[in-house]
């Protein structure tokens, strides 16, 4: 098919696994949200994230060469057709794009609790409003956790949704996958949660999870510092959920002094951690 005159041609370099599942021939929707050079496109009930080529890769991401401000127009129509995603004068060729290597679950090292504590110490602590939900996750009370967390909190994806995704990713890595009720999650949060249930996380969070499970304290702390690359709150919230999952598998994993909350004037005060459960919870029926 010949593109209309004036079409801006771009090429997808890498497509995340969740985005690949969404990019079905004939899928259509709108450009829902634009920020900087990228933005979210809704296709049916699902979303994909168009982002510049050097952006961190997430499961819903399409990393696009040459993407510039103005390529995406909020509210513009979008459609997948003929091996390309078109969106209001933009045509992104999908054929030939790379796909990330699927994540693999490694064994849990004895030093994993220490690595987790090191990672937690360098991210912001969870707000008090999410503490009951995180405690329920750590205790294996998934119904209560979803009721307390889904759709709640700050961020483009609510922090509560991100925490549920982190928990689901830990469960997948522990060979105990879980399917969480997601009706109350925000649409974007629901999409990332469903990916996490398959072990698919944004690259910065996936690297932290890998180093935690490997028991590499220094690498876990270093990579946790990079969680801010995935948003002001989303990266940290994913780690809060990972910690809740680890609490069920490794009692005491969230123990120790833990991170501290920074207040005005630079003073710090301790922040409580969710209690650890004595055994991992059983996944609910899908």
N, C-alpha and C positions, 0 to 999 in steps of 0.2 A: 504494500500500500504506500502511495506517495504522500508524504507529509504536506500539510498546507504551507503556503508561502509564509515566511516569517517565523516558522517553528524553530525553537531553540533546541539544538540536538546535544544531548549529553549521553554518557556511557556509564553504566553500573560496573563497578570494579569488584565489589564483594556484596553478597546477599546473605543476611542472617537466616537461620533455619525457620524461624517463625514467619519472616517476610516471604520466604520462598513458598511456604504452604499457602499464603494468602494471595500470591500473584497468579491466580488462575485465569486462564483465558476467559474474557468476558466480564471479569470482576469490575465493578464500577462504584463510584462514590464521589467524594469531594475532598478538596484540600481543607483540612479542618483547622490546622494551627500552624502558623509560620513564625519562626524566630531565627534571627541571623540569616544565614544562607540555607538553612534547612527547615524542616517541618514535618508534621504528621499528616498523612493522607489516609482517610477512611475509605475502605473498600468493603462494602457490605457491612457486616458487624465487626470486622477486624481492622487493624491499623498497621501501616508501615511507616517507618521513619526514614525520610530522605535526608542524608547528611553529607557534608564535604568529605572528600576522599581520606583525609588524615584524621578523621574523628574516631573515637573509641567505637568498636563494633558491639552492637547489642543484638539480641535475637530477632528484633523486628526491624533492624537497620538495613538500608540499602546505601552503601557508600558510593558516591557519584563523583566522577572526575569532572572538574570544571564548573561545579555548581556555584552560582553567584547570587547575591542578594537580588531579589526581583524575579528569580526563576519561578518561585512558587507564589501563587496569588491566593489569599484566603478566600474560600468559598468557590473556587474554580472547580469545574467538573474534572473527574479523573476516571481513567479506564485502562484496563490491561487488554491489549490487542496486538496481534502480529509480533509477539516477542518484545513488546515495549510497553512501558507505562507512560501514558500521556496525561498531562495535567495543565489545562489552560495555556496552550502555546508551548509547553515544555514536553519534549519527547526523550525519555530515558531508555536507551537500548539495554535490554536485560540479557540477551544472548551472549554467552561467553564469560559471564561474571563468575568469579570464584565463590566457593562456599567454604566456610570454616570447617576444620576437622571436628567431628562430634566429640563432646566431652567424654572422658572416661573416669569412672569412679575408682580412686586409689584406696588402698588399705588405710585404716586409721592408725596413725603412729602413737606410741605411748606419750610423746611430748605434745600431742595435739592441744590439750588444755592450756599449756604454757604458751603455745603459739597463738591460740585464740585470745588469751588475756593480753598479749602484746599487740594484737591487732585492735582490740577494743580500746586500748589505752590511747590510741592516736585519732579516734573519731569522736565526734560529738555524742554525748549520751542521749538516750531516748527521753523525750519529754514526759512529764508526769502523767499526761493524759493517756499515753499509750502503755504505761507500766502494767495496768491490770491485764491487758490483752497479751503482752509479752510474757507475763507470769503464767497465764493460762496456757500459752504455747509450750513453755518450758515444762509445765506440769502434765502435758498431754491432753488437756481439756480443749479439744479442737473446736467444738461447737461454741464454747464461750469465747475462745480466742478470735474466731471469725466474727462473732457478734461485736466484740470490743474493738477490732482492728479494721475490718473491711470498710473502705471508703473514708477512713478518718486520717486526719493529719495534714500537714502542709506538703507542698511540692506539686509538680506537674502531674506526677502520679502520687496519690496520697501516701504518706509515709507508712500508714498501716498496711496498705496493699503491698508496698515494697517489703515490709517485714514478713508478711505471709509468703511472699515469693522466696525470700532468703531461707525461710524455714523449709519450704517445699524442696528447694535445691539441696539443702543438707540431707533431707530424707532420701532424695534420689541418690545422692552420693553414698549414702549408707545402705544402699540396696533395700530400702524400705519405702518405696514411693508412695505418695499420698495424693489424693484428689480432693481439694478443698472446695466447699461451696463458695461461689464467687458472685452471686447475684447482687450483693451489696457493694462490690468493688466498683470503682470508677472504670469506665470502658478501657482506658489505657492500662490501668492497674490489672484488670482482668486478663488482658492480653499477655502481659509480662508474667503473671502468675501461671497461666497455662503453659508458657514456655518453661518456666522454672520447674514445673512438675515433670518435665522431660529432661531436666538437668541442663537447661539452656539459660545462661545468665549473661548479662553484659560482661565484656572481657575483663574490665577492672575487678569486678566482683568474683568472677570465675577464678582469676589468678589468686585472689586472697583465699578463697575456699580451698584451692589446691594446696597452698602453702600451709594453711592451718592443718589440714588433714595429714600433711607430710610431717608436721611437727617442727617446721622451720620457723623459729621465733623471729629471727632477724628479717627474713624475707616477708613474713606475714605482716610485721610492722611497716616495713618499707612499702609493700603493696597496698596496705590499708591507707597509707597516705595518699595514694593515687585514686581512692574512691571518689574524691571530689570531682574527678574528671567525668563522672557520670551524674553530675548534678549536685546542688547544694545539700540536699537531704536524702536523695534516693540511694546513693552508695552506702551511707552510714546506716540507713534503715534496712537495707539488705543484710548488712552485717549483724544488726540486732536480731533479725530473724534467724540467721545462721547460728548465732549464739544460743538462741532458744532451742533450736534443733539439737545442738551439741549438748545442751543441758540434760536432755532426755537420754542421750547415749553415753555420756561421760560425766557422771556426778561430780560436781565441783568445777566443771569447765568454766563457769562464769564467776568463780570465786575470786578471792584476792581483793586487792584494794580497788581495782576497776578504774574506769575513767572518771574524770572529775569535771563538773560543770563550771564554765567560766562565767563570772558575774561582772557587772560594771565595776570599773576600778581595778580589774585584773585579779581579784581574789577568787579562790577556788573553793568549792565545797563538794564533799563526796556525793555520789549518786548511787542509789541502791540498784542491785542487779536482781533479775527475776530468780526465784528459787529453783534449784536443780531438782529434777525428778529422779527417782531411783531406777527407772527402767524406761526404755523407749516405748512410745505409745503405738498402738495399732492403727494402721491407716483406715479411714472410714470407707464405706462402700462408695464407688464412683457414681 
